[in-house]
Amino acid sequence: MTKEVTVEPVKDTKSRDLVLSLLFDAIGMMSYLVPFLGAITDVIWAPIAGLIMLRMYKGTVGAAAGFIVFVEEILPGLDFIPTFTLTWIYTYIIKK
C-alpha cells in the first residue's frame, strides 16, 4: 500500500511583494507626468492604493500602511514617497 505525496510549490511572496511594491509606487508617481490630470488620478488612485496595501500586508502593518498610502496619495506633493517599497522594507528587512 503506497501513499501518494504531493509537493506544493513554495511561493516566493517576498520577491513578488517587492516587484508589486515597486510597480504600485511607480503608478502613484505617474501623476507627476500630467500636471492638471494628476490631481484627478490621485483622487482615484488613493483609495485603490490603500486597499491594495491592506491586502498585500496583513494585520496592523497593512492597516497602518494602507492609511498612510491613502493620505500620501490624496495630499498634493507627497506622491514621491515610495510607501509600498518602504512597507516592504519594514516587513521583510527591519521587522525580521
A tleap script that builds the chain and sets N, CA, C and O, in Angstrom:
source leaprc.protein.ff14SB
mol = sequence {
  NMET THR LYS GLU VAL THR VAL GLU PRO VAL
  LYS ASP THR LYS SER ARG ASP LEU VAL LEU
  SER LEU LEU PHE ASP ALA ILE GLY MET MET
  SER TYR LEU VAL PRO PHE LEU GLY ALA ILE
  THR ASP VAL ILE TRP ALA PRO ILE ALA GLY
  LEU ILE MET LEU ARG MET TYR LYS GLY THR
  VAL GLY ALA ALA ALA GLY PHE ILE VAL PHE
  VAL GLU GLU ILE LEU PRO GLY LEU ASP PHE
  ILE PRO THR PHE THR LEU THR TRP ILE TYR
  THR TYR ILE ILE LYS CLYS
}
set mol.1.N position { 0.846 -1.178 0.000 }
set mol.1.CA position { 0.000 0.000 0.000 }
set mol.1.C position { 0.893 1.244 0.000 }
set mol.1.O position { 1.577 1.526 0.984 }
set mol.2.N position { 0.880 1.964 -1.086 }
set mol.2.CA position { 1.686 3.179 -1.179 }
set mol.2.C position { 0.809 4.404 -1.048 }
set mol.2.O position { -0.336 4.443 -1.497 }
set mol.3.N position { 1.376 5.366 -0.437 }
set mol.3.CA position { 0.671 6.625 -0.212 }
set mol.3.C position { 1.272 7.692 -1.127 }
set mol.3.O position { 2.487 7.892 -1.139 }
set mol.4.N position { 0.419 8.373 -1.890 }
set mol.4.CA position { 0.908 9.424 -2.772 }
set mol.4.C position { 1.205 10.688 -1.976 }
set mol.4.O position { 0.427 11.102 -1.117 }
set mol.5.N position { 2.319 11.274 -2.275 }
set mol.5.CA position { 2.716 12.511 -1.623 }
set mol.5.C position { 2.747 13.607 -2.680 }
set mol.5.O position { 3.405 13.475 -3.711 }
set mol.6.N position { 2.037 14.672 -2.410 }
set mol.6.CA position { 2.078 15.811 -3.332 }
set mol.6.C position { 2.890 16.925 -2.692 }
set mol.6.O position { 2.784 17.199 -1.496 }
set mol.7.N position { 3.682 17.537 -3.504 }
set mol.7.CA position { 4.526 18.623 -3.016 }
set mol.7.C position { 3.997 19.923 -3.602 }
set mol.7.O position { 3.895 20.075 -4.819 }
set mol.8.N position { 3.665 20.848 -2.727 }
set mol.8.CA position { 3.199 22.162 -3.145 }
set mol.8.C position { 4.403 23.045 -3.432 }
set mol.8.O position { 5.361 23.045 -2.659 }
set mol.9.N position { 4.376 23.797 -4.525 }
set mol.9.CA position { 5.499 24.710 -4.778 }
set mol.9.C position { 5.533 25.825 -3.737 }
set mol.9.O position { 4.492 26.327 -3.312 }
set mol.10.N position { 6.726 26.198 -3.340 }
set mol.10.CA position { 6.896 27.265 -2.363 }
set mol.10.C position { 6.668 28.591 -3.068 }
set mol.10.O position { 7.268 28.875 -4.105 }
set mol.11.N position { 5.799 29.388 -2.493 }
set mol.11.CA position { 5.512 30.689 -3.079 }
set mol.11.C position { 6.537 31.701 -2.565 }
set mol.11.O position { 6.746 31.826 -1.358 }
set mol.12.N position { 7.155 32.399 -3.467 }
set mol.12.CA position { 8.139 33.406 -3.100 }
set mol.12.C position { 7.425 34.754 -2.968 }
set mol.12.O position { 7.507 35.608 -3.851 }
set mol.13.N position { 6.730 34.920 -1.851 }
set mol.13.CA position { 5.952 36.144 -1.665 }
set mol.13.C position { 6.844 37.356 -1.448 }
set mol.13.O position { 6.443 38.482 -1.743 }
set mol.14.N position { 8.041 37.136 -0.939 }
set mol.14.CA position { 8.946 38.253 -0.688 }
set mol.14.C position { 9.315 38.951 -2.001 }
set mol.14.O position { 9.221 40.175 -2.101 }
set mol.15.N position { 9.729 38.186 -2.992 }
set mol.15.CA position { 10.095 38.756 -4.289 }
set mol.15.C position { 8.875 39.326 -4.999 }
set mol.15.O position { 8.934 40.408 -5.583 }
set mol.16.N position { 7.770 38.590 -4.945 }
set mol.16.CA position { 6.540 39.065 -5.590 }
set mol.16.C position { 6.097 40.390 -4.989 }
set mol.16.O position { 5.729 41.314 -5.715 }
set mol.17.N position { 6.131 40.486 -3.660 }
set mol.17.CA position { 5.723 41.722 -2.990 }
set mol.17.C position { 6.645 42.885 -3.324 }
set mol.17.O position { 6.189 44.024 -3.427 }
set mol.18.N position { 7.944 42.612 -3.496 }
set mol.18.CA position { 8.878 43.685 -3.863 }
set mol.18.C position { 8.560 44.212 -5.259 }
set mol.18.O position { 8.504 45.424 -5.469 }
set mol.19.N position { 8.354 43.310 -6.206 }
set mol.19.CA position { 8.046 43.731 -7.576 }
set mol.19.C position { 6.733 44.517 -7.599 }
set mol.19.O position { 6.650 45.568 -8.234 }
set mol.20.N position { 5.715 44.012 -6.910 }
set mol.20.CA position { 4.434 44.719 -6.861 }
set mol.20.C position { 4.571 46.073 -6.175 }
set mol.20.O position { 3.961 47.050 -6.610 }
set mol.21.N position { 5.359 46.142 -5.113 }
set mol.21.CA position { 5.562 47.408 -4.399 }
set mol.21.C position { 6.205 48.449 -5.305 }
set mol.21.O position { 5.782 49.605 -5.330 }
set mol.22.N position { 7.220 48.042 -6.041 }
set mol.22.CA position { 7.874 48.958 -6.968 }
set mol.22.C position { 6.904 49.415 -8.063 }
set mol.22.O position { 6.893 50.585 -8.446 }
set mol.23.N position { 6.099 48.488 -8.556 }
set mol.23.CA position { 5.116 48.814 -9.584 }
set mol.23.C position { 4.071 49.803 -9.064 }
set mol.23.O position { 3.768 50.795 -9.727 }
set mol.24.N position { 3.521 49.531 -7.880 }
set mol.24.CA position { 2.482 50.403 -7.331 }
set mol.24.C position { 3.033 51.783 -6.963 }
set mol.24.O position { 2.332 52.784 -7.109 }
set mol.25.N position { 4.276 51.845 -6.490 }
set mol.25.CA position { 4.889 53.152 -6.236 }
set mol.25.C position { 5.070 53.921 -7.542 }
set mol.25.O position { 4.876 55.136 -7.584 }
set mol.26.N position { 5.443 53.210 -8.605 }
set mol.26.CA position { 5.591 53.870 -9.913 }
set mol.26.C position { 4.245 54.397 -10.406 }
set mol.26.O position { 4.173 55.497 -10.953 }
set mol.27.N position { 3.192 53.627 -10.218 }
set mol.27.CA position { 1.854 54.076 -10.612 }
set mol.27.C position { 1.482 55.339 -9.839 }
set mol.27.O position { 0.950 56.290 -10.412 }
set mol.28.N position { 1.765 55.344 -8.543 }
set mol.28.CA position { 1.456 56.510 -7.723 }
set mol.28.C position { 2.215 57.755 -8.142 }
set mol.28.O position { 1.701 58.868 -8.030 }
set mol.29.N position { 3.437 57.572 -8.626 }
set mol.29.CA position { 4.257 58.713 -9.041 }
set mol.29.C position { 3.927 59.200 -10.446 }
set mol.29.O position { 4.376 60.276 -10.840 }
set mol.30.N position { 3.159 58.441 -11.203 }
set mol.30.CA position { 2.825 58.815 -12.579 }
set mol.30.C position { 1.983 60.078 -12.669 }
set mol.30.O position { 1.908 60.698 -13.730 }
set mol.31.N position { 1.360 60.460 -11.585 }
set mol.31.CA position { 0.527 61.660 -11.636 }
set mol.31.C position { 1.373 62.911 -11.881 }
set mol.31.O position { 0.841 63.948 -12.276 }
set mol.32.N position { 2.677 62.821 -11.649 }
set mol.32.CA position { 3.557 63.955 -11.932 }
set mol.32.C position { 3.751 64.167 -13.435 }
set mol.32.O position { 4.176 65.239 -13.864 }
set mol.33.N position { 3.438 63.145 -14.230 }
set mol.33.CA position { 3.645 63.253 -15.673 }
set mol.33.C position { 2.660 64.206 -16.342 }
set mol.33.O position { 3.006 64.882 -17.311 }
set mol.34.N position { 1.439 64.260 -15.829 }
set mol.34.CA position { 0.411 65.125 -16.407 }
set mol.34.C position { -0.032 66.108 -15.323 }
set mol.34.O position { -0.816 65.736 -14.449 }
set mol.35.N position { 0.448 67.346 -15.359 }
set mol.35.CA position { 0.244 68.298 -14.272 }
set mol.35.C position { -1.207 68.470 -13.787 }
set mol.35.O position { -1.463 68.336 -12.590 }
set mol.36.N position { -2.142 68.760 -14.672 }
set mol.36.CA position { -3.504 69.044 -14.216 }
set mol.36.C position { -4.326 67.771 -14.025 }
set mol.36.O position { -5.209 67.717 -13.169 }
set mol.37.N position { -4.032 66.765 -14.815 }
set mol.37.CA position { -4.741 65.498 -14.710 }
set mol.37.C position { -4.281 64.720 -13.480 }
set mol.37.O position { -4.989 63.831 -13.006 }
set mol.38.N position { -3.108 65.049 -12.967 }
set mol.38.CA position { -2.549 64.348 -11.818 }
set mol.38.C position { -3.427 64.385 -10.592 }
set mol.38.O position { -3.549 63.381 -9.891 }
set mol.39.N position { -4.040 65.517 -10.318 }
set mol.39.CA position { -4.902 65.636 -9.140 }
set mol.39.C position { -6.109 64.716 -9.242 }
set mol.39.O position { -6.534 64.128 -8.247 }
set mol.40.N position { -6.655 64.594 -10.430 }
set mol.40.CA position { -7.814 63.712 -10.626 }
set mol.40.C position { -7.408 62.253 -10.461 }
set mol.40.O position { -8.119 61.473 -9.827 }
set mol.41.N position { -6.264 61.885 -11.034 }
set mol.41.CA position { -5.816 60.497 -10.907 }
set mol.41.C position { -5.470 60.155 -9.463 }
set mol.41.O position { -5.662 59.015 -9.039 }
set mol.42.N position { -4.964 61.118 -8.706 }
set mol.42.CA position { -4.664 60.872 -7.291 }
set mol.42.C position { -5.925 60.566 -6.496 }
set mol.42.O position { -5.913 59.706 -5.615 }
set mol.43.N position { -7.004 61.257 -6.801 }
set mol.43.CA position { -8.273 61.015 -6.098 }
set mol.43.C position { -8.769 59.602 -6.385 }
set mol.43.O position { -9.347 58.956 -5.511 }
set mol.44.N position { -8.547 59.127 -7.590 }
set mol.44.CA position { -8.952 57.766 -7.950 }
set mol.44.C position { -7.972 56.745 -7.381 }
set mol.44.O position { -8.396 55.714 -6.859 }
set mol.45.N position { -6.673 57.013 -7.472 }
set mol.45.CA position { -5.645 56.060 -7.067 }
set mol.45.C position { -5.537 55.918 -5.544 }
set mol.45.O position { -5.222 54.829 -5.064 }
set mol.46.N position { -5.784 56.965 -4.782 }
set mol.46.CA position { -5.594 56.923 -3.324 }
set mol.46.C position { -6.378 55.802 -2.646 }
set mol.46.O position { -5.772 55.023 -1.910 }
set mol.47.N position { -7.691 55.675 -2.851 }
set mol.47.CA position { -8.403 54.583 -2.180 }
set mol.47.C position { -8.012 53.208 -2.718 }
set mol.47.O position { -7.995 52.228 -1.972 }
set mol.48.N position { -7.699 53.136 -4.004 }
set mol.48.CA position { -7.270 51.857 -4.579 }
set mol.48.C position { -5.948 51.429 -3.950 }
set mol.48.O position { -5.782 50.268 -3.576 }
set mol.49.N position { -5.009 52.365 -3.835 }
set mol.49.CA position { -3.709 52.067 -3.231 }
set mol.49.C position { -3.867 51.634 -1.778 }
set mol.49.O position { -3.195 50.707 -1.326 }
set mol.50.N position { -4.751 52.304 -1.049 }
set mol.50.CA position { -4.991 51.928 0.344 }
set mol.50.C position { -5.517 50.506 0.477 }
set mol.50.O position { -5.086 49.760 1.357 }
set mol.51.N position { -6.447 50.129 -0.394 }
set mol.51.CA position { -6.991 48.763 -0.357 }
set mol.51.C position { -5.953 47.723 -0.778 }
set mol.51.O position { -5.881 46.639 -0.200 }
set mol.52.N position { -5.158 48.060 -1.782 }
set mol.52.CA position { -4.097 47.140 -2.210 }
set mol.52.C position { -3.111 46.912 -1.070 }
set mol.52.O position { -2.722 45.777 -0.795 }
set mol.53.N position { -2.712 47.985 -0.415 }
set mol.53.CA position { -1.765 47.874 0.699 }
set mol.53.C position { -2.349 47.008 1.811 }
set mol.53.O position { -1.656 46.167 2.383 }
set mol.54.N position { -3.608 47.217 2.108 }
set mol.54.CA position { -4.288 46.448 3.151 }
set mol.54.C position { -4.294 44.962 2.831 }
set mol.54.O position { -4.166 44.134 3.733 }
set mol.55.N position { -4.441 44.617 1.562 }
set mol.55.CA position { -4.463 43.207 1.157 }
set mol.55.C position { -3.067 42.606 1.039 }
set mol.55.O position { -2.881 41.420 1.311 }
set mol.56.N position { -2.088 43.409 0.638 }
set mol.56.CA position { -0.722 42.896 0.479 }
set mol.56.C position { -0.067 42.592 1.809 }
set mol.56.O position { 0.599 41.569 1.965 }
set mol.57.N position { -0.258 43.482 2.765 }
set mol.57.CA position { 0.391 43.346 4.067 }
set mol.57.C position { -0.691 43.216 5.133 }
set mol.57.O position { -1.420 44.169 5.411 }
set mol.58.N position { -0.786 42.065 5.706 }
set mol.58.CA position { -1.865 41.755 6.651 }
set mol.58.C position { -1.621 42.390 8.018 }
set mol.58.O position { -0.514 42.827 8.333 }
set mol.59.N position { -2.664 42.428 8.804 }
set mol.59.CA position { -2.580 42.859 10.186 }
set mol.59.C position { -2.410 44.356 10.359 }
set mol.59.O position { -2.823 45.160 9.524 }
set mol.60.N position { -1.783 44.699 11.479 }
set mol.60.CA position { -1.596 46.097 11.843 }
set mol.60.C position { -0.719 46.831 10.834 }
set mol.60.O position { -0.969 47.995 10.524 }
set mol.61.N position { 0.300 46.158 10.327 }
set mol.61.CA position { 1.191 46.781 9.347 }
set mol.61.C position { 0.405 47.178 8.100 }
set mol.61.O position { 0.561 48.291 7.599 }
set mol.62.N position { -0.425 46.291 7.603 }
set mol.62.CA position { -1.228 46.574 6.417 }
set mol.62.C position { -2.234 47.682 6.642 }
set mol.62.O position { -2.437 48.531 5.774 }
set mol.63.N position { -2.872 47.677 7.819 }
set mol.63.CA position { -3.863 48.715 8.124 }
set mol.63.C position { -3.200 50.083 8.243 }
set mol.63.O position { -3.695 51.065 7.689 }
set mol.64.N position { -2.094 50.150 8.956 }
set mol.64.CA position { -1.395 51.429 9.127 }
set mol.64.C position { -0.837 51.925 7.789 }
set mol.64.O position { -0.979 53.099 7.447 }
set mol.65.N position { -0.203 51.022 7.039 }
set mol.65.CA position { 0.376 51.404 5.754 }
set mol.65.C position { -0.717 51.777 4.754 }
set mol.65.O position { -0.522 52.675 3.936 }
set mol.66.N position { -1.858 51.101 4.810 }
set mol.66.CA position { -2.976 51.439 3.933 }
set mol.66.C position { -3.473 52.849 4.180 }
set mol.66.O position { -3.764 53.590 3.241 }
set mol.67.N position { -3.568 53.213 5.441 }
set mol.67.CA position { -3.980 54.577 5.795 }
set mol.67.C position { -2.935 55.594 5.345 }
set mol.67.O position { -3.271 56.640 4.790 }
set mol.68.N position { -1.668 55.274 5.589 }
set mol.68.CA position { -0.584 56.191 5.221 }
set mol.68.C position { -0.524 56.394 3.716 }
set mol.68.O position { -0.380 57.525 3.252 }
set mol.69.N position { -0.633 55.310 2.942 }
set mol.69.CA position { -0.561 55.448 1.482 }
set mol.69.C position { -1.774 56.219 0.958 }
set mol.69.O position { -1.651 56.971 -0.008 }
set mol.70.N position { -2.934 56.045 1.574 }
set mol.70.CA position { -4.115 56.804 1.172 }
set mol.70.C position { -3.878 58.299 1.371 }
set mol.70.O position { -4.121 59.097 0.466 }
set mol.71.N position { -3.404 58.673 2.557 }
set mol.71.CA position { -3.152 60.083 2.863 }
set mol.71.C position { -2.055 60.633 1.960 }
set mol.71.O position { -2.164 61.750 1.453 }
set mol.72.N position { -1.003 59.854 1.759 }
set mol.72.CA position { 0.120 60.296 0.926 }
set mol.72.C position { -0.317 60.535 -0.516 }
set mol.72.O position { 0.141 61.485 -1.151 }
set mol.73.N position { -1.188 59.692 -1.035 }
set mol.73.CA position { -1.647 59.838 -2.420 }
set mol.73.C position { -2.691 60.944 -2.573 }
set mol.73.O position { -2.742 61.598 -3.615 }
set mol.74.N position { -3.509 61.158 -1.569 }
set mol.74.CA position { -4.595 62.134 -1.683 }
set mol.74.C position { -4.086 63.572 -1.500 }
set mol.74.O position { -4.646 64.509 -2.070 }
set mol.75.N position { -3.026 63.740 -0.703 }
set mol.75.CA position { -2.480 65.076 -0.482 }
set mol.75.C position { -1.524 65.446 -1.617 }
set mol.75.O position { -0.695 64.629 -2.019 }
set mol.76.N position { -1.631 66.648 -2.126 }
set mol.76.CA position { -0.753 67.048 -3.236 }
set mol.76.C position { 0.705 67.182 -2.786 }
set mol.76.O position { 1.001 67.638 -1.682 }
set mol.77.N position { 1.596 66.769 -3.679 }
set mol.77.CA position { 3.023 66.940 -3.428 }
set mol.77.C position { 3.711 65.825 -2.673 }
set mol.77.O position { 4.927 65.881 -2.489 }
set mol.78.N position { 2.985 64.812 -2.227 }
set mol.78.CA position { 3.604 63.733 -1.455 }
set mol.78.C position { 3.751 62.438 -2.243 }
set mol.78.O position { 4.168 61.418 -1.692 }
set mol.79.N position { 3.415 62.473 -3.516 }
set mol.79.CA position { 3.452 61.254 -4.332 }
set mol.79.C position { 4.842 60.660 -4.493 }
set mol.79.O position { 4.973 59.491 -4.858 }
set mol.80.N position { 5.861 61.427 -4.233 }
set mol.80.CA position { 7.228 60.937 -4.416 }
set mol.80.C position { 7.644 59.931 -3.339 }
set mol.80.O position { 8.648 59.239 -3.503 }
set mol.81.N position { 6.897 59.842 -2.256 }
set mol.81.CA position { 7.230 58.912 -1.163 }
set mol.81.C position { 6.887 57.491 -1.596 }
set mol.81.O position { 5.731 57.221 -1.922 }
set mol.82.N position { 7.862 56.567 -1.610 }
set mol.82.CA position { 7.597 55.193 -2.045 }
set mol.82.C position { 7.027 54.339 -0.898 }
set mol.82.O position { 7.716 53.474 -0.358 }
set mol.83.N position { 5.792 54.589 -0.547 }
set mol.83.CA position { 5.173 53.962 0.625 }
set mol.83.C position { 5.128 52.444 0.515 }
set mol.83.O position { 5.392 51.752 1.498 }
set mol.84.N position { 4.799 51.913 -0.653 }
set mol.84.CA position { 4.750 50.457 -0.815 }
set mol.84.C position { 6.121 49.838 -0.576 }
set mol.84.O position { 6.244 48.833 0.125 }
set mol.85.N position { 7.146 50.441 -1.158 }
set mol.85.CA position { 8.501 49.911 -1.007 }
set mol.85.C position { 8.995 50.057 0.431 }
set mol.85.O position { 9.668 49.164 0.946 }
set mol.86.N position { 8.674 51.156 1.073 }
set mol.86.CA position { 9.060 51.324 2.477 }
set mol.86.C position { 8.363 50.298 3.363 }
set mol.86.O position { 8.954 49.812 4.327 }
set mol.87.N position { 7.133 49.969 3.052 }
set mol.87.CA position { 6.416 48.940 3.818 }
set mol.87.C position { 7.057 47.583 3.580 }
set mol.87.O position { 7.169 46.783 4.508 }
set mol.88.N position { 7.480 47.312 2.352 }
set mol.88.CA position { 8.176 46.059 2.060 }
set mol.88.C position { 9.470 45.973 2.870 }
set mol.88.O position { 9.764 44.936 3.463 }
set mol.89.N position { 10.239 47.057 2.896 }
set mol.89.CA position { 11.493 47.087 3.658 }
set mol.89.C position { 11.215 46.837 5.133 }
set mol.89.O position { 11.926 46.070 5.782 }
set mol.90.N position { 10.189 47.478 5.660 }
set mol.90.CA position { 9.845 47.277 7.072 }
set mol.90.C position { 9.448 45.817 7.328 }
set mol.90.O position { 9.895 45.209 8.301 }
set mol.91.N position { 8.608 45.264 6.450 }
set mol.91.CA position { 8.082 43.914 6.659 }
set mol.91.C position { 9.150 42.842 6.520 }
set mol.91.O position { 9.224 41.935 7.349 }
set mol.92.N position { 9.975 42.932 5.490 }
set mol.92.CA position { 10.900 41.844 5.186 }
set mol.92.C position { 12.324 42.054 5.664 }
set mol.92.O position { 13.098 41.097 5.698 }
set mol.93.N position { 12.699 43.275 6.036 }
set mol.93.CA position { 14.079 43.511 6.469 }
set mol.93.C position { 14.121 43.979 7.928 }
set mol.93.O position { 14.794 43.358 8.750 }
set mol.94.N position { 13.426 45.041 8.252 }
set mol.94.CA position { 13.502 45.614 9.603 }
set mol.94.C position { 12.800 44.739 10.630 }
set mol.94.O position { 13.352 44.475 11.699 }
set mol.95.N position { 11.607 44.293 10.324 }
set mol.95.CA position { 10.794 43.528 11.272 }
set mol.95.C position { 11.392 42.153 11.575 }
set mol.95.O position { 11.167 41.611 12.657 }
set mol.96.N position { 12.138 41.592 10.650 }
set mol.96.CA position { 12.715 40.249 10.843 }
set mol.96.C position { 13.726 40.257 11.907 }
set mol.96.O position { 14.316 39.219 12.207 }
savepdb mol mol.pdb
quit
